[in-house]
Amino acid sequence: MSLPEFMTKNLRLPAMAAPMFIASTPELVIEQCKAGMIGSLPALNARPQSQLEDWIVQIQTALAEYDAANPDKPSAPFAINQISHPSNDRLMGDLDIIAKYKVPIVIVSLYVAPKICEVVHSYGGIVFNDIISNRQAKKSVEGGVDGLIAVAAGAGGHTGSTSPFALISEIREWWDGPLALSGCIATGQNVLAALATGADLAYIGSPFIATTEANAVEDYKNMIVESTAQDILTSDAFSGVPANFLVGSIKRAGLDPEKLKRDPEKAIDVSESSQSFNTWKDIWGCGQGISAVKKIVPTAELVERMTDEYNVAKADFITRLS
């Protein structure tokens, strides 16, 4: 189990931020990386497409300036997420921009497109694919990815249904490459637990929605602060595949959470005008680990808290084992 050196040498928290549709911003990514964890955002958050180039330049410039001023605590790398699906007509254009600026890490969602791996590998980058099953993990590796993101039960947004213990154990029977774990990770103790299961990185999303840098309305952020795991509902009614949402946002939209039903004729769609896009804007995704989110804070403060918790938990765990 090992990560490439460029991913680990500047990590102070062994974690990667999940790219969150709408919520992730360049400012959020910059602060995540400066704080010592891998930051990320979806390419589709940049609208129009030309904005993606501006954002990548903004991130690279800000991190280079930070590194020059802080040689003792340089920034971690960043990632861009690509939705590999026929409805994403921006895929190849976004990939050209990613290749132009040699984005170090690309996260592929839904399907593995061999072309993505080919292009990213051509300039020395690596590709992660988020998966929800051992079967999907094997197909992803066959497709040429370098790393896997195991999306377990309780993860925010599109989610898996398998226990993290079972999913990681099944994958580690045959895969010793880079592996991240997603699902209910909101504290430094959770990060340590992810590593203890056999993952190399924790994959964290929902807590970052309740940060000052996230592109989310205040009601969304406040609802996360005020909610617990019992306020999360898993449904495939909105985007066509199972995802976790805040019950309060469903009611806020005038819908009955107990009467949601998927339209079998509706395919997954990631285009700008799709129902999926409206869903993530109005029906708010969130994972089950949000009880740990007590207030809206700057990203730097959140990562610092998690890092401190992780170091304390690690030291305590070592003491208990000795």
Buried (B, 14 or more C-beta within 10 A) or exposed (E): EEBBEBBBEBBBBBBBBBBBBBBBBBBBBBBBBBBBBBBBBBBBBBEEBEBBBEBBEBBBEBBEEBBEEEEEEBBBBBBBBBBBBEBBEBBEBBBEBBBEBEBBBBBBBBBBBEEBBEBBBEEEBBBBBBBBBBEBBBBBBEBBBBBBBBBBBBBBBBBBBBBBEEBBEBBBEEBEBBBBBBBBBBBBBBBBBBBEBBBBBBBBBBBBBBBBBBBBEEEBBBBBEEBEBEBBBEBBBBBBBBBBBBBBBBEBEEBEBEEBEBEEEBEBBBBEEBBBBEBBEBBBBBBBBBBBBEEBBEBBBBBBBBBEBBBEBBEEBEEEEE
